Amino acid sequence: MSWFLQRVFLHVVMMVVGGVAGRIAGAPLGFAAAGMMLGAALGVGLVVLVDALRGRRLLNWLRGSQHEPAPRDSGFWGELGYRIERAVRSREMALVQEKARLAQFLSGIEASPNGVMLLDANDQIAWCNRLAAEHFGLDPVRDLSQHLTNLVRAPGFVSYLREGQFTQPVVFPSPGGRGMVSVILRTYGDGMKLLLSQDITERERAETMRRDFVANVSHEIRTPLTVLSGFIETLVNLPLTEVERKRVLSLMAQQTERMQTLVSDLLTLAQLEGSPRPPSDRWVDVAKLMQLAESDARTLSPGRHQLSFEADGPAQLAGAESELLSALTNLVSNAIRYTPEGGAISVRWQARSNGSGEFIVKDSGIGVEKEHIPRLTERFYRVDGSRSRDTGGTGLGLSIVKHVLQRHGGELDVQSEPGKGSEFRLIFPSLRVRPLVPSDEAQSRPGR
């Protein structure tokens, strides 16, 4: 039986019972009919009163937090309370699920490599992730509901936002001048905007380095080519004496050698950048590296400098012999080029207390100002361009040294002062250094 029929039946029963009771009570007094009507009304009123109390209890529950179960009454009010409670619990569960999905979505946006910001129709910040806050110098909580152009006043960005032409990104310096930021906007909804930002500082730096590299290579190659072209034209068009002819050919050979050295250094850099890291189980004798470097040094400086090569005990380095030798000889040749005749150049290998090792190349040359030291390993960077070209340098030697050390897990330390010479240290980690025990000492050990 449905709740509607139950309630009709209950009212009819209470009306009949009340009417019978009222008739019985009113008959001795001569008010049988009136008593029956009054009794029927009281019976129906009693049902209405009970309904009112149950309805009030359910209404009080609805006015509260609904954390407690709904009133468990029978009949109409019981079913009504149960259905309302089920709807409330279903709504709460749906809200919890939506909050979880929203939190997961926002967590995904936080993990994005791009900055993400949501703007309302008035260009006020509705939400932004941590990366966008860093790009624009904002606080992701404090600056919510703030107008974006009140906080970010880069002229290029402000014009971009006001013009409303969002087909191409806009690039501008980040607040504080820490780098460059690329921003693109997309509209959605009712005037809302999705802002995506990206830190392109490294990309811009790499692009600048690429342009500078191409320009420097072009310049370095063009200069000797121009000289060669002029000498060839001279040989073709002018009658030269044998002495003049030999001098021209000598200068042409020098320019050719300069181009060959430049191309060789460029190929070395390309190979270092494109090849896998050198093995850590292939060992090279330090003594052999010192011997080869000394041979090159004495060829480059035939008696013009005081050369000293010594090692603090036998040792080995793990890595590529050609790369290690290239780094060491580049430092030695630089020392010879920038040390006046009669100066001293010393090359030393020594073990360090933590198990690592280092080559120390020290000279008494012209030295370098402190402000230039951080940029010495940049390609084609020269403290004095004319002086470097006079000495035959390509501007790539220290860049090669840096790459070799990076590939071997080492580091380069430079100490220099104008007029007092320079000291370059090639420091290798302990994992790539091992001392050698002399054969006579090894044979005297027990168990050998």
GUKEDREN-624009 format. One record per residue (C-alpha): residue number from 0; residue in one letter; x, y, z. Coordinates in nm, 4 decimals. Each point is the difference from the previous one (the first is absolute). Layout:
# GUKEDREN-624009
REC|NUM|A|X|Y|Z
...
***
This chain:
# GUKEDREN-624009
REC|0|M|0.0000|0.0000|0.0000
REC|1|S|0.1380|0.3424|-0.0979
REC|2|W|0.0598|0.2762|0.2523
REC|3|F|-0.2948|0.2000|-0.1475
REC|4|L|-0.2529|-0.2762|0.0586
REC|5|Q|0.1466|-0.0626|0.3446
REC|6|R|-0.0514|0.3611|0.0972
REC|7|V|-0.3586|0.0086|-0.1356
REC|8|F|-0.0754|-0.3224|0.1876
REC|9|L|0.1567|0.1414|0.3208
REC|10|H|-0.2074|0.3183|-0.0188
REC|11|V|-0.3206|-0.1960|-0.0649
REC|12|V|0.0720|-0.2380|0.2868
REC|13|M|0.0811|0.2839|0.2431
REC|14|M|-0.3090|0.1905|-0.1115
REC|15|V|-0.2218|-0.3090|0.0551
REC|16|V|0.1625|-0.0875|0.3304
REC|17|G|-0.0269|0.3618|0.1178
REC|18|G|-0.3618|0.0230|-0.1156
REC|19|V|-0.0995|-0.3233|0.1798
REC|20|A|0.1809|0.1097|0.3150
REC|21|G|-0.1666|0.3423|-0.0132
REC|22|R|-0.3447|-0.1499|-0.0537
REC|23|I|0.0431|-0.2365|0.2918
REC|24|A|0.1262|0.2815|0.2223
REC|25|G|-0.2745|0.2461|-0.1044
REC|26|A|-0.3021|-0.2376|0.0071
REC|27|P|-0.0618|0.0197|0.3816
REC|28|L|-0.0022|0.3777|-0.0287
REC|29|G|-0.2334|0.0105|-0.2980
REC|30|F|0.2729|0.1201|-0.2386
REC|31|A|0.0592|-0.3197|-0.1956
REC|32|A|0.0174|0.1639|-0.3448
REC|33|A|0.2086|0.2917|0.1158
REC|34|G|0.2293|-0.2344|0.1955
REC|35|M|0.0457|-0.2173|-0.3089
REC|36|M|0.1019|0.3008|-0.2121
REC|37|L|0.2303|0.1324|0.2719
REC|38|G|0.1603|-0.3415|0.0464
REC|39|A|0.0543|-0.0401|-0.3754
REC|40|A|0.1663|0.3431|-0.0137
REC|41|L|0.2230|-0.0837|0.2974
REC|42|G|0.1046|-0.3277|-0.1640
REC|43|V|0.0973|0.1736|-0.3220
REC|44|G|0.1676|0.2820|0.2001
REC|45|L|0.2082|-0.2547|0.1904
REC|46|V|0.1303|-0.1414|-0.3303
REC|47|V|0.0766|0.3542|-0.1218
REC|48|L|0.1837|0.0797|0.3261
REC|49|V|0.2151|-0.3110|-0.0266
REC|50|D|0.0754|0.0915|-0.3642
REC|51|A|0.0958|0.3528|0.1044
REC|52|L|0.2410|-0.1294|0.2651
REC|53|R|0.1615|-0.2418|-0.2452
REC|54|G|0.0214|0.2710|-0.2673
REC|55|R|0.1589|0.2398|0.2495
REC|56|R|0.2597|-0.2608|0.0982
REC|57|L|0.0882|-0.0562|-0.3684
REC|58|L|0.0145|0.3752|-0.0637
REC|59|N|0.2378|0.0495|0.2951
REC|60|W|0.2245|-0.2707|-0.1437
REC|61|L|-0.0012|0.1739|-0.3393
REC|62|R|0.0866|0.3306|0.1645
REC|63|G|0.3021|-0.1583|0.1671
REC|64|S|0.3206|-0.1401|-0.1501
REC|65|Q|-0.1599|-0.3348|-0.0998
REC|66|H|0.2979|-0.1844|0.1496
REC|67|E|-0.2321|-0.2117|0.2160
REC|68|P|-0.2458|-0.2472|-0.1563
REC|69|A|-0.3468|0.1327|-0.0890
REC|70|P|-0.2887|-0.0688|0.2459
REC|71|R|-0.1045|-0.3637|-0.0328
REC|72|D|-0.3801|0.0324|0.0072
REC|73|S|-0.2453|-0.2426|-0.1553
REC|74|G|-0.2342|0.0711|-0.2825
REC|75|F|0.0043|0.3128|-0.2100
REC|76|W|0.2481|0.2013|0.2074
REC|77|G|0.2363|-0.2937|0.0361
REC|78|E|0.0128|-0.0574|-0.3763
REC|79|L|0.0313|0.3728|-0.0666
REC|80|G|0.2907|0.0291|0.2461
REC|81|Y|0.1717|-0.3044|-0.1472
REC|82|R|-0.0255|0.1299|-0.3576
REC|83|I|0.1205|0.3483|0.0986
REC|84|E|0.2951|-0.1479|0.1916
REC|85|R|0.0918|-0.2221|-0.2951
REC|86|A|-0.0082|0.3024|-0.2354
REC|87|V|0.2182|0.2002|0.2434
REC|88|R|0.2518|-0.2846|0.0346
REC|89|S|0.0082|-0.0462|-0.3780
REC|90|R|0.0612|0.3708|-0.0467
REC|91|E|0.2804|-0.0042|0.2610
REC|92|M|0.1647|-0.2969|-0.1689
REC|93|A|-0.0224|0.1714|-0.3378
REC|94|L|0.1591|0.3137|0.1482
REC|95|V|0.2825|-0.2048|0.1522
REC|96|Q|0.0625|-0.1710|-0.3324
REC|97|E|-0.0048|0.3329|-0.1857
REC|98|K|0.2414|0.1514|0.2501
REC|99|A|0.2319|-0.2990|-0.0402
REC|100|R|-0.0137|0.0301|-0.3790
REC|101|L|0.0606|0.3754|0.0229
REC|102|A|0.2949|-0.0519|0.2365
REC|103|Q|0.1434|-0.2626|-0.2354
REC|104|F|-0.0466|0.2324|-0.2966
REC|105|L|0.1659|0.2919|0.1791
REC|106|S|0.2807|-0.2298|0.1128
REC|107|G|0.0550|-0.0955|-0.3637
REC|108|I|0.0139|0.3669|-0.0981
REC|109|E|0.2486|0.0657|0.2830
REC|110|A|0.2231|-0.2691|-0.1516
REC|111|S|-0.0163|0.1658|-0.3411
REC|112|P|0.3314|0.1325|-0.1366
REC|113|N|-0.1878|0.3182|-0.0951
REC|114|G|-0.1522|0.2688|0.2162
REC|115|V|-0.3828|-0.0070|-0.0053
REC|116|M|-0.2236|0.2888|0.1055
REC|117|L|-0.3769|0.0472|-0.0241
REC|118|L|-0.1350|0.3538|-0.0456
REC|119|D|-0.3636|0.1027|0.0346
REC|120|A|-0.1837|0.2339|-0.2366
REC|121|N|0.1556|0.3018|0.1776
REC|122|D|0.3562|-0.1359|-0.0339
REC|123|Q|0.0122|-0.0760|0.3702
REC|124|I|0.1938|-0.3039|0.1184
REC|125|A|-0.2380|-0.2874|0.0699
REC|126|W|0.2729|-0.2627|0.0522
REC|127|C|0.3634|-0.0620|-0.0863
REC|128|N|0.2487|-0.2767|0.0570
REC|129|R|0.3340|0.0380|0.1760
REC|130|L|0.2013|0.0285|-0.3230
REC|131|A|-0.2160|0.2837|-0.1354
REC|132|A|0.0387|0.1807|0.3322
REC|133|E|0.3800|-0.0311|-0.0331
REC|134|H|-0.0046|0.1233|-0.3607
REC|135|F|-0.1985|0.3117|0.0916
REC|136|G|0.1388|0.0559|0.3500
REC|137|L|-0.3400|-0.0581|0.1675
REC|138|D|-0.1319|-0.1639|0.3141
REC|139|P|-0.2459|-0.2740|-0.1096
REC|140|V|-0.2204|0.0556|0.3065
REC|141|R|0.0343|0.3661|0.0936
REC|142|D|-0.0376|0.1310|-0.3558
REC|143|L|-0.3195|-0.1872|-0.0898
REC|144|S|-0.2769|0.2297|-0.1313
REC|145|Q|0.2587|0.2709|-0.0751
REC|146|H|0.0031|0.1647|-0.3425
REC|147|L|0.2952|-0.1510|-0.1855
REC|148|T|0.1246|0.3223|-0.1572
REC|149|N|0.0187|0.1585|0.3454
REC|150|L|0.2610|-0.2598|0.0920
REC|151|V|0.1763|-0.0602|-0.3333
REC|152|R|0.0832|0.3271|-0.1727
REC|153|A|0.2306|-0.1086|-0.2809
REC|154|P|-0.1076|0.2302|-0.2886
REC|155|G|0.0088|-0.2765|-0.2588
REC|156|F|-0.2222|-0.2276|0.2064
REC|157|V|-0.2459|0.2759|0.0952
REC|158|S|-0.0415|0.0972|-0.3677
REC|159|Y|-0.0417|-0.3657|-0.0971
REC|160|L|-0.2765|-0.0495|0.2581
REC|161|R|-0.1864|0.3177|-0.0949
REC|162|E|0.0153|-0.0527|-0.3767
REC|163|G|-0.1635|-0.3407|0.0277
REC|164|Q|0.1912|-0.1500|-0.2954
REC|165|F|0.1226|-0.3287|0.1461
REC|166|T|0.1083|-0.1869|-0.3148
REC|167|Q|0.3715|0.0341|0.0828
REC|168|P|0.1825|-0.0152|0.3342
REC|169|V|0.1586|0.3073|0.1559
REC|170|V|0.3508|-0.0024|0.1470
REC|171|F|0.1106|0.2393|0.2737
REC|172|P|0.2489|0.0120|0.2898
REC|173|S|-0.1222|-0.1664|0.3178
REC|174|P|-0.0470|0.2224|0.3079
REC|175|G|0.3344|0.0692|0.1607
REC|176|G|0.1826|-0.0540|-0.3290
REC|177|R|0.0822|-0.3631|0.0812
REC|178|G|-0.0729|-0.1242|-0.3507
REC|179|M|-0.2425|-0.0020|-0.2903
REC|180|V|-0.3608|-0.1234|0.0069
REC|181|S|-0.2153|-0.1038|-0.2955
REC|182|V|-0.3780|0.0364|0.0515
REC|183|I|-0.2950|-0.1037|-0.2137
REC|184|L|-0.3695|0.0525|0.0790
REC|185|R|-0.3112|-0.1924|-0.0997
REC|186|T|-0.3579|0.1107|0.0660
REC|187|Y|-0.2707|-0.2371|0.1256
REC|188|G|-0.3413|0.0135|0.1643
REC|189|D|-0.1594|0.3396|0.0568
REC|190|G|0.3005|0.2296|-0.0454
REC|191|M|0.2352|-0.2211|0.2049
REC|192|K|0.3653|-0.0341|-0.1026
REC|193|L|0.2505|-0.2817|0.0316
REC|194|L|0.3566|0.1292|0.0276
REC|195|L|0.2961|-0.2296|-0.0671
REC|196|S|0.3497|0.1206|0.0874
REC|197|Q|0.3419|-0.1530|-0.0602
REC|198|D|0.3485|0.0963|0.1156
REC|199|I|0.2063|0.0246|-0.3185
REC|200|T|0.3132|0.1450|0.1591
REC|201|E|0.2129|-0.3037|-0.0844
REC|202|R|-0.1459|-0.0218|-0.3483
REC|203|E|0.0773|0.3660|-0.0652
REC|204|R|0.3497|-0.0426|0.1414
REC|205|A|0.0596|-0.3050|-0.2198
REC|206|E|-0.1312|0.1853|-0.3047
REC|207|T|0.2262|0.2950|0.0774
REC|208|M|0.2950|-0.2340|0.0414
REC|209|R|-0.0846|-0.1689|-0.3292
REC|210|R|-0.0135|0.3335|-0.1833
REC|211|D|0.3226|0.1142|0.1617
REC|212|F|0.1631|-0.3326|-0.0817
REC|213|V|-0.0959|0.0184|-0.3677
REC|214|A|0.1122|0.3635|-0.0187
REC|215|N|0.3318|-0.0770|0.1698
REC|216|V|0.0707|-0.3041|-0.2171
REC|217|S|-0.0816|0.2001|-0.3115
REC|218|H|0.2299|0.2789|0.1129
REC|219|E|0.2826|-0.2323|0.1010
REC|220|I|-0.0080|-0.1809|-0.3345
REC|221|R|-0.0586|0.3111|-0.2098
REC|222|T|0.3125|0.1736|0.1296
REC|223|P|0.2573|-0.2604|-0.1128
REC|224|L|-0.1950|-0.0610|-0.3216
REC|225|T|0.0205|0.3712|-0.0792
REC|226|V|0.3721|-0.0040|0.0673
REC|227|L|0.0500|-0.3095|-0.2156
REC|228|S|-0.2081|0.1490|-0.2798
REC|229|G|0.2075|0.3185|0.0074
REC|230|F|0.3277|-0.1924|-0.0073
REC|231|I|-0.1190|-0.2199|-0.2874
REC|232|E|-0.0960|0.3103|-0.1960
REC|233|T|0.3433|0.1462|0.0768
REC|234|L|0.1763|-0.3136|-0.1231
REC|235|V|-0.2060|-0.0025|-0.3193
REC|236|N|0.0199|0.3678|-0.0913
REC|237|L|0.3306|0.1279|0.1349
REC|238|P|0.3547|-0.1050|-0.0891
REC|239|L|0.1587|-0.0791|0.3353
REC|240|T|0.3585|-0.0650|0.0862
REC|241|E|0.0881|-0.3368|0.1466
REC|242|V|0.0288|0.1495|0.3485
REC|243|E|-0.3427|0.1682|-0.0276
REC|244|R|-0.1500|-0.3145|-0.1426
REC|245|K|0.1303|-0.2101|0.2893
REC|246|R|-0.1311|0.2515|0.2530
REC|247|V|-0.3469|-0.0008|-0.1646
REC|248|L|-0.0082|-0.3795|-0.0045
REC|249|S|0.1069|-0.0094|0.3652
REC|250|L|-0.2835|0.2347|0.0969
REC|251|M|-0.2437|-0.2070|-0.2056
REC|252|A|0.1152|-0.3138|0.1824
REC|253|Q|-0.0580|0.1741|0.3329
REC|254|Q|-0.3571|0.0934|-0.0946
REC|255|T|-0.0652|-0.3505|-0.1303
REC|256|E|0.1264|-0.1488|0.3250
REC|257|R|-0.2204|0.2399|0.1911
REC|258|M|-0.3095|-0.1181|-0.1905
REC|259|Q|0.0987|-0.3631|0.0478
REC|260|T|0.0370|0.0560|0.3736
REC|261|L|-0.3394|0.1713|0.0155
REC|262|V|-0.1739|-0.2802|-0.1918
REC|263|S|0.1750|-0.2593|0.2147
REC|264|D|-0.1178|0.1697|0.3207
REC|265|L|-0.3549|0.0288|-0.1342
REC|266|L|-0.0031|-0.3700|-0.0862
REC|267|T|0.1358|-0.0826|0.3455
REC|268|L|-0.2804|0.1997|0.1651
REC|269|A|-0.2619|-0.1663|-0.2197
REC|270|Q|0.1369|-0.3422|0.0885
REC|271|L|0.0026|0.0793|0.3730
REC|272|E|-0.3606|0.1207|-0.0075
REC|273|G|-0.1338|-0.2849|-0.2115
REC|274|S|0.1798|-0.3078|0.1327
REC|275|P|-0.0858|-0.2072|0.3106
REC|276|R|0.1771|0.0615|0.3283
REC|277|P|0.3476|-0.1567|0.0217
REC|278|P|0.0223|-0.3381|0.1755
REC|279|S|0.0857|-0.0162|0.3680
REC|280|D|0.1869|-0.3327|-0.0293
REC|281|R|0.2631|0.1016|-0.2548
REC|282|W|0.3082|0.1282|0.1792
REC|283|V|0.2648|0.2380|-0.1355
REC|284|D|0.3420|0.0523|0.1575
REC|285|V|0.0513|0.3523|0.1269
REC|286|A|0.3716|-0.0337|-0.0778
REC|287|K|-0.0807|-0.0641|-0.3667
REC|288|L|-0.2224|0.3068|-0.0186
REC|289|M|0.2720|0.2116|0.1617
REC|290|Q|0.2618|-0.1354|-0.2414
REC|291|L|-0.2091|0.0770|-0.3088
REC|292|A|-0.0922|0.3459|0.1286
REC|293|E|0.3646|0.0763|0.0728
REC|294|S|0.1016|-0.1087|-0.3499
REC|295|D|-0.2593|0.2347|-0.1558
REC|296|A|0.1038|0.2828|0.2311
REC|297|R|0.3690|-0.0249|-0.0885
REC|298|T|-0.0890|-0.0051|-0.3690
REC|299|L|-0.2201|0.3080|0.0405
REC|300|S|0.2584|0.1812|0.2115
REC|301|P|0.3482|-0.1023|-0.1162
REC|302|G|0.2055|0.1400|0.2864
REC|303|R|-0.1991|0.3234|0.0363
REC|304|H|-0.1525|-0.0893|0.3416
REC|305|Q|0.0993|-0.1786|0.3168
REC|306|L|-0.2115|-0.3183|-0.0082
REC|307|S|-0.0561|-0.2280|0.2981
REC|308|F|-0.2007|-0.3263|0.0001
REC|309|E|-0.0311|-0.2166|0.3122
REC|310|A|-0.2439|-0.2450|0.1575
REC|311|D|-0.0727|-0.0682|0.3639
REC|312|G|0.0302|-0.3763|-0.0305
REC|313|P|-0.1268|-0.2368|-0.2707
REC|314|A|-0.3752|0.0001|-0.0627
REC|315|Q|-0.2647|-0.0789|-0.2596
REC|316|L|-0.3102|0.1784|-0.1243
REC|317|A|-0.3150|-0.1710|-0.1262
REC|318|G|-0.1225|0.1353|-0.3316
REC|319|A|0.0894|0.0702|-0.3605
REC|320|E|0.3724|0.0548|-0.0489
REC|321|S|-0.0432|0.2287|-0.3021
REC|322|E|-0.2411|0.2285|0.1873
REC|323|L|0.2119|0.0180|0.3135
REC|324|L|0.3085|0.0772|-0.2066
REC|325|S|-0.1896|0.2638|-0.1968
REC|326|A|-0.1065|0.1791|0.3204
REC|327|L|0.3508|-0.0057|0.1456
REC|328|T|0.1786|0.1084|-0.3194
REC|329|N|-0.2492|0.2825|-0.0559
REC|330|L|0.0856|0.1438|0.3415
REC|331|V|0.3739|-0.0440|-0.0574
REC|332|S|-0.0107|0.1600|-0.3449
REC|333|N|-0.2035|0.2929|0.1377
REC|334|A|0.2589|0.0492|0.2721
REC|335|I|0.2784|0.0079|-0.2588
REC|336|R|-0.1877|0.2419|-0.2284
REC|337|Y|-0.0768|0.2501|0.2756
REC|338|T|0.3297|-0.0169|0.1874
REC|339|P|0.2746|0.2311|-0.1264
REC|340|E|0.3314|-0.1507|-0.1036
REC|341|G|0.2128|-0.0937|0.3005
REC|342|G|-0.3053|-0.0629|0.2189
REC|343|A|-0.0605|-0.3165|0.2032
REC|344|I|-0.2695|-0.2640|-0.0577
REC|345|S|-0.0499|-0.2927|0.2370
REC|346|V|-0.2316|-0.2995|-0.0404
REC|347|R|-0.0593|-0.2200|0.3017
REC|348|W|-0.2166|-0.3008|0.0851
REC|349|Q|-0.0919|-0.0456|0.3630
REC|350|A|-0.2362|-0.2145|0.2017
REC|351|R|-0.2431|0.1708|0.2362
REC|352|S|-0.0921|-0.1030|0.3530
REC|353|N|-0.3526|-0.1124|-0.0976
REC|354|G|0.1258|-0.2466|-0.2629
REC|355|S|-0.0463|0.2281|-0.2981
REC|356|G|0.2843|0.1289|-0.2154
REC|357|E|0.0917|0.3079|-0.1983
REC|358|F|0.2249|0.1369|-0.2700
REC|359|I|0.1358|0.3459|0.0870
REC|360|V|0.1211|0.2154|-0.2897
REC|361|K|0.1666|0.3144|0.1309
REC|362|D|0.1695|0.2769|-0.1968
REC|363|S|0.1642|0.3375|0.0602
REC|364|G|-0.1778|0.1608|-0.2934
REC|365|I|-0.2103|0.3082|-0.0503
REC|366|G|-0.2938|-0.1210|0.2105
REC|367|V|-0.3721|0.0739|-0.0281
REC|368|E|-0.2233|0.2519|0.1767
REC|369|K|-0.2418|-0.1529|0.2505
REC|370|E|-0.3122|0.1114|-0.1881
REC|371|H|0.1018|-0.2015|-0.3063
REC|372|I|0.0600|-0.3315|0.1797
REC|373|P|-0.3652|-0.1252|0.0060
REC|374|R|-0.0234|0.0413|-0.3797
REC|375|L|0.3328|-0.1533|-0.1010
REC|376|T|-0.1590|-0.3336|-0.0958
REC|377|E|-0.2542|0.1592|-0.2366
REC|378|R|0.0618|-0.0745|-0.3642
REC|379|F|0.2035|0.2674|-0.1774
REC|380|Y|0.0101|0.2147|0.3119
REC|381|R|0.3210|0.2013|0.0042
REC|382|V|0.1218|0.2437|0.2598
REC|383|D|0.1928|0.1768|-0.2781
REC|384|G|-0.0980|-0.1133|-0.3494
REC|385|S|0.2943|0.1501|-0.1824
REC|386|R|0.2496|-0.1486|0.2448
REC|387|S|-0.1597|-0.3452|-0.0295
REC|388|R|0.0185|0.0039|-0.3773
REC|389|D|0.3638|0.1055|0.0161
REC|390|T|0.0778|-0.3019|0.2164
REC|391|G|-0.1881|-0.2353|-0.2298
REC|392|G|-0.2871|-0.0914|0.2359
REC|393|T|-0.3441|-0.0972|-0.1328
REC|394|G|-0.1985|0.0923|0.3106
REC|395|L|-0.1224|-0.3604|0.0362
REC|396|G|0.2727|-0.1569|0.2138
REC|397|L|-0.1506|0.0660|0.3439
REC|398|S|-0.3446|-0.0935|-0.1291
REC|399|I|0.1450|-0.3394|-0.0973
REC|400|V|0.1573|-0.0284|0.3464
REC|401|K|-0.3360|0.0717|0.1654
REC|402|H|-0.1815|-0.2637|-0.2079
REC|403|V|0.2641|-0.2633|0.0682
REC|404|L|-0.0222|0.0616|0.3747
REC|405|Q|-0.3796|-0.0110|-0.0036
REC|406|R|0.0086|-0.3334|-0.1818
REC|407|H|0.2419|-0.1371|0.2623
REC|408|G|-0.1911|0.1403|0.2981
REC|409|G|0.2735|0.2517|0.0771
REC|410|E|0.0217|0.3742|0.0403
REC|411|L|0.2252|0.2855|-0.1056
REC|412|D|0.1363|0.2464|0.2539
REC|413|V|0.1657|0.3198|-0.1234
REC|414|Q|0.2068|0.2431|0.2037
REC|415|S|0.1598|0.2952|-0.1777
REC|416|E|0.1189|0.3550|0.0561
REC|417|P|0.1236|0.2492|-0.2602
REC|418|G|0.3789|0.0085|-0.0110
REC|419|K|0.0380|-0.2950|0.2402
REC|420|G|-0.0939|-0.2921|-0.2212
REC|421|S|-0.2744|-0.2616|0.0125
REC|422|E|-0.0683|-0.3368|0.1601
REC|423|F|-0.2402|-0.2523|-0.1554
REC|424|R|-0.1024|-0.3117|0.1898
REC|425|L|-0.1586|-0.3049|-0.1681
REC|426|I|-0.1691|-0.1754|0.2937
REC|427|F|-0.1204|-0.3600|-0.0465
REC|428|P|-0.2300|-0.1859|0.2453
REC|429|S|0.1286|-0.2876|0.2103
REC|430|L|-0.2032|-0.2533|-0.2014
REC|431|R|0.2200|0.0731|-0.3017
REC|432|V|0.3325|0.0094|0.1826
REC|433|R|0.2059|-0.2894|0.1319
REC|434|P|0.3597|0.0006|0.1227
REC|435|L|0.2466|-0.2518|-0.1370
REC|436|V|0.2184|-0.2081|0.2266
REC|437|P|0.3611|-0.0248|-0.1263
REC|438|S|0.0925|-0.3509|-0.1112
REC|439|D|0.2820|-0.0500|0.2557
REC|440|E|-0.2275|0.1117|0.2853
REC|441|A|-0.2789|-0.2277|-0.1228
REC|442|Q|0.2328|-0.2987|-0.0113
REC|443|S|0.1148|0.0616|0.3592
REC|444|R|-0.3548|-0.0112|0.1342
REC|445|P|-0.1101|-0.3211|0.1835
REC|446|G|-0.1951|-0.2487|-0.2076
REC|447|R|0.1435|0.1223|-0.3277
***
